[in-house]
Amino acid sequence: MPGRAHPDIFIDEKIKENIDKILEMFETGNMPAAIARTVIRAQEGFELPSDKWSLGNQIIMMAHNTEDARGFKQWQEVGRFVKKGAKAFYILGPMCKRIKNKEDDREKIIITCFKSIPVFRYEDTEGAEVEYPDYLPKEPPPLWDVAEKMGIQVNYRPFTGEAFGSITTDGRKMTLRTHDVKTYFHELGHGAHGTFKKLKGGQHEDQEIVAETVACVLCELYGYHGYIYHGFRYIKHYAGAKDGKESARAIMAVLSDVKQCLDIILSLAEPLEELTAA
């Protein structure tokens, strides 16, 4: 492409252009209409026990390098048996108690404590094959190859009502419960962030603002403009901001990390020559 700037300069210009655009939209409130978010529904008859677990327990499972973990008897129910010498890992299950309301004599259930529950990985069992449904999108999202280049395993699972996506703190396993590209971009942002800063467990404010800003910039770069309002609300929540100006200031506070994440992702992507930020 004659006369085109050096690739690094070109990428830097695109990043700056779209960050400036997002900051302006946040500050003015003038942004594209939001599109509806979507979630993946479990195929009937294919629900896994772990689909009903808390997000924390699902992340524990992911950290043990498996997509399916169950108790000893649960495996027997599907014709599989724990291998001799296999070791369980533990998730947390609530201990509940029924109490009566003295005023109206109605019963309610309260959580009194949590107990450790041993579960075993699919890989540590043997026996009948388990059929798993395919939740992959019909077409992969942009930058699909970047996750592979970063050594991130991406899995699509049904939505459980807690989070659209998650990634382990080591940045090795990503789970998506929606086909919306913004969620993939968000978790990819976390993955890039984890290459130069140790990710903290849970949803740390700065980490979430970095990942969501990365997602907003990538959405603009690749033409998915209807997600910006969702990104604005997300960042506003984690920044504890009253308005768009405070949200923009929260982005500015972590802008160095945002740019570094985008540099990492786009350096691994296909050339941006054909992209135009509309």
C-alpha positions as CSV (number, residue, x, y, z in Angstrom):
1,M,0.0,0.0,0.0
2,P,2.1,3.0,-1.3
3,G,2.5,5.8,1.1
4,R,0.9,4.0,4.1
5,A,2.5,4.8,7.5
6,H,4.6,2.2,9.2
7,P,2.3,-0.5,10.7
8,D,3.1,0.4,14.3
9,I,2.4,4.1,13.6
10,F,-0.8,3.1,11.8
11,I,-2.0,1.0,14.7
12,D,-1.2,3.7,17.2
13,E,-3.2,6.2,15.1
14,K,-6.2,3.9,15.0
15,I,-6.0,3.3,18.7
16,K,-5.8,7.0,19.6
17,E,-8.6,7.9,17.1
18,N,-11.0,5.4,18.6
19,I,-10.1,6.1,22.2
20,D,-10.7,9.8,21.6
21,K,-14.0,9.0,20.0
22,I,-15.2,6.8,22.9
23,L,-14.2,9.5,25.5
24,E,-16.1,12.1,23.5
25,M,-19.2,9.8,23.3
26,F,-19.0,9.2,27.1
27,E,-18.6,12.9,28.0
28,T,-21.4,14.1,25.7
29,G,-23.7,11.1,26.0
30,N,-24.0,11.1,22.2
31,M,-23.6,7.4,21.3
32,P,-25.2,4.9,18.9
33,A,-28.4,3.2,19.9
34,A,-27.8,0.1,22.0
35,I,-28.4,-3.3,20.5
36,A,-30.0,-6.1,22.6
37,R,-27.6,-8.5,24.4
38,T,-27.9,-12.2,23.7
39,V,-27.2,-15.3,25.8
40,I,-26.6,-18.9,24.9
41,R,-29.4,-21.2,26.0
42,A,-28.7,-24.8,27.0
43,Q,-29.8,-27.4,24.6
44,E,-32.6,-29.5,26.2
45,G,-31.3,-32.7,27.7
46,F,-27.6,-31.5,27.7
47,E,-27.5,-29.4,30.9
48,L,-24.4,-30.2,33.0
49,P,-24.3,-30.2,36.8
50,S,-21.8,-27.4,36.6
51,D,-24.2,-25.2,34.6
52,K,-26.0,-24.6,37.9
53,W,-22.9,-23.8,39.9
54,S,-21.9,-20.3,41.1
55,L,-19.5,-18.4,38.9
56,G,-16.8,-18.9,41.6
57,N,-17.2,-22.7,41.5
58,Q,-17.1,-22.6,37.7
59,I,-13.9,-20.7,37.7
60,I,-12.4,-23.2,40.2
61,M,-13.4,-25.9,37.7
62,M,-11.8,-24.1,34.8
63,A,-8.6,-23.7,36.9
64,H,-8.5,-27.5,37.1
65,N,-8.4,-27.7,33.3
66,T,-11.7,-29.3,32.7
67,E,-15.1,-28.3,31.3
68,D,-17.1,-31.0,33.2
69,A,-16.7,-32.0,36.8
70,R,-19.2,-34.0,38.9
71,G,-19.5,-35.8,42.2
72,F,-18.7,-39.5,42.4
73,K,-22.3,-40.7,42.2
74,Q,-23.1,-38.1,39.5
75,W,-20.5,-39.8,37.2
76,Q,-21.9,-43.2,38.0
77,E,-25.4,-42.0,36.9
78,V,-24.0,-41.4,33.4
79,G,-22.1,-44.6,33.2
80,R,-18.6,-43.3,34.1
81,F,-16.4,-44.2,37.0
82,V,-13.6,-42.4,38.7
83,K,-10.2,-43.9,37.9
84,K,-8.2,-45.5,40.6
85,G,-5.9,-43.0,42.3
86,A,-7.7,-39.9,40.9
87,K,-7.9,-37.0,43.2
88,A,-10.9,-34.8,43.7
89,F,-10.9,-31.0,43.9
90,Y,-13.4,-29.1,45.9
91,I,-16.1,-26.6,45.3
92,L,-18.2,-24.8,47.9
93,G,-21.9,-25.7,48.5
94,P,-24.3,-23.7,50.7
95,M,-25.7,-25.2,53.9
96,C,-29.3,-24.1,54.3
97,K,-31.7,-23.9,57.1
98,R,-35.5,-23.4,57.2
99,I,-36.7,-20.8,59.7
100,K,-40.2,-19.5,60.5
101,N,-41.1,-15.9,60.5
102,K,-42.6,-15.2,63.9
103,E,-44.9,-12.6,62.6
104,D,-46.7,-14.5,59.8
105,D,-45.5,-18.1,60.5
106,R,-44.1,-18.4,57.0
107,E,-41.0,-20.4,56.3
108,K,-37.9,-19.1,54.5
109,I,-34.6,-20.6,53.7
110,I,-31.4,-19.0,54.8
111,I,-27.7,-19.9,54.1
112,T,-25.9,-20.7,57.4
113,C,-22.5,-21.7,56.1
114,F,-20.7,-23.4,53.2
115,K,-19.2,-26.9,53.0
116,S,-16.6,-28.4,50.7
117,I,-17.9,-30.7,48.1
118,P,-15.5,-33.1,46.3
119,V,-15.8,-33.4,42.5
120,F,-13.8,-35.2,39.8
121,R,-12.8,-34.0,36.3
122,Y,-14.2,-35.8,33.3
123,E,-10.5,-36.5,32.4
124,D,-10.2,-38.5,35.6
125,T,-13.1,-40.9,34.8
126,E,-13.6,-43.7,32.4
127,G,-16.6,-45.6,30.9
128,A,-19.5,-44.5,28.6
129,E,-18.9,-41.6,26.3
130,V,-20.7,-38.4,27.2
131,E,-22.3,-36.4,24.4
132,Y,-21.6,-32.7,24.5
133,P,-23.5,-30.1,22.4
134,D,-21.6,-27.7,20.2
135,Y,-22.2,-24.0,21.3
136,L,-19.7,-22.5,18.9
137,P,-21.0,-19.5,16.9
138,K,-21.8,-20.0,13.2
139,E,-19.0,-17.5,12.4
140,P,-16.1,-16.9,14.8
141,P,-15.7,-13.3,16.1
142,P,-13.0,-11.0,14.7
143,L,-9.6,-11.6,16.3
144,W,-10.5,-15.2,16.9
145,D,-7.0,-16.3,16.0
146,V,-5.5,-13.9,18.5
147,A,-6.7,-15.9,21.5
148,E,-5.0,-19.0,20.1
149,K,-1.8,-17.0,19.5
150,M,-2.0,-15.8,23.2
151,G,-2.4,-19.4,24.4
152,I,-6.0,-18.9,25.5
153,Q,-8.5,-21.8,25.2
154,V,-12.0,-20.4,24.4
155,N,-15.1,-22.4,25.4
156,Y,-18.7,-21.5,24.8
157,R,-21.2,-22.6,27.4
158,P,-24.9,-21.9,28.2
159,F,-25.7,-18.8,30.2
160,T,-26.3,-19.4,33.9
161,G,-27.6,-16.0,34.9
162,E,-24.4,-14.7,36.5
163,A,-21.9,-13.5,33.9
164,F,-21.6,-13.2,30.1
165,G,-18.0,-14.4,30.2
166,S,-15.0,-15.1,32.4
167,I,-11.3,-15.9,32.2
168,T,-9.1,-17.7,34.7
169,T,-6.5,-15.5,36.6
170,D,-3.7,-17.1,34.7
171,G,-5.3,-16.0,31.4
172,R,-5.3,-19.5,30.0
173,K,-9.0,-20.4,29.8
174,M,-11.9,-18.2,28.6
175,T,-15.6,-19.2,29.0
176,L,-18.2,-17.3,27.0
177,R,-21.9,-17.6,27.6
178,T,-23.0,-15.3,24.7
179,H,-22.0,-15.0,21.1
180,D,-21.9,-11.2,21.4
181,V,-18.5,-10.0,20.1
182,K,-18.2,-7.4,22.9
183,T,-17.9,-10.1,25.5
184,Y,-15.1,-11.9,23.5
185,F,-13.3,-8.6,23.1
186,H,-13.7,-7.9,26.9
187,E,-12.2,-11.3,27.9
188,L,-9.5,-10.9,25.3
189,G,-8.7,-7.6,27.0
190,H,-8.3,-9.4,30.3
191,G,-6.1,-11.9,28.7
192,A,-3.8,-9.2,27.2
193,H,-3.8,-7.4,30.6
194,G,-2.6,-10.6,32.3
195,T,0.5,-10.7,30.1
196,F,2.0,-7.7,31.9
197,K,0.1,-7.5,35.1
198,K,-1.0,-10.3,37.4
199,L,-4.8,-10.6,37.3
200,K,-6.6,-10.5,40.6
201,G,-9.5,-12.8,41.3
202,G,-13.0,-11.5,41.2
203,Q,-14.1,-8.4,39.4
204,H,-11.5,-5.8,40.3
205,E,-12.5,-2.2,39.4
206,D,-9.4,-1.2,37.4
207,Q,-9.2,-4.6,35.6
208,E,-12.8,-4.3,34.5
209,I,-12.5,-0.7,33.3
210,V,-9.4,-1.7,31.3
211,A,-11.0,-4.8,29.7
212,E,-14.3,-3.0,28.9
213,T,-12.5,0.0,27.4
214,V,-10.4,-2.4,25.2
215,A,-13.7,-4.0,24.2
216,C,-15.3,-0.6,23.3
217,V,-12.3,0.3,21.2
218,L,-12.2,-3.0,19.3
219,C,-16.0,-2.8,18.7
220,E,-15.5,0.6,17.1
221,L,-12.5,-0.7,15.0
222,Y,-14.5,-3.6,13.7
223,G,-17.8,-1.9,13.2
224,Y,-19.9,-3.2,16.1
225,H,-21.2,0.2,17.2
226,G,-24.3,-0.9,19.1
227,Y,-22.3,-2.2,22.1
228,I,-20.9,1.2,23.1
229,Y,-23.8,2.1,25.4
230,H,-23.5,-1.2,27.2
231,G,-19.8,-0.5,27.6
232,F,-20.6,3.0,29.0
233,R,-23.0,1.6,31.6
234,Y,-20.4,-1.1,32.6
235,I,-17.6,1.3,33.1
236,K,-19.8,3.8,34.9
237,H,-20.8,1.0,37.3
238,Y,-17.2,-0.1,38.1
239,A,-15.9,3.5,38.2
240,G,-18.7,4.4,40.7
241,A,-19.3,7.4,38.4
242,K,-22.2,9.8,38.4
243,D,-22.0,10.7,34.8
244,G,-20.1,10.2,31.5
245,K,-17.4,12.8,32.4
246,E,-16.5,10.8,35.6
247,S,-16.5,7.6,33.5
248,A,-14.1,9.2,31.0
249,R,-11.8,10.2,33.8
250,A,-11.8,6.6,35.1
251,I,-10.6,5.5,31.7
252,M,-7.9,8.2,31.6
253,A,-6.6,6.8,34.9
254,V,-5.9,3.4,33.3
255,L,-5.2,4.6,29.8
256,S,-1.6,3.3,29.8
257,D,-2.8,-0.2,30.4
258,V,-5.6,0.1,27.9
259,K,-3.1,1.1,25.2
260,Q,-0.7,-1.6,26.1
261,C,-3.5,-4.3,25.9
262,L,-4.6,-3.0,22.5
263,D,-1.0,-3.0,21.2
264,I,-0.6,-6.6,22.2
265,I,-3.9,-7.7,20.6
266,L,-3.5,-5.8,17.4
267,S,0.1,-6.8,17.0
268,L,-1.1,-10.4,16.7
269,A,-4.1,-9.6,14.5
270,E,-4.4,-9.5,10.7
271,P,-3.3,-6.2,9.2
272,L,-5.7,-3.2,9.9
273,E,-5.2,-1.7,6.5
274,E,-8.8,-2.4,5.4
275,L,-10.4,-1.2,8.6
276,T,-12.0,2.2,8.9
277,A,-13.4,3.5,12.1
278,A,-16.8,4.8,11.0
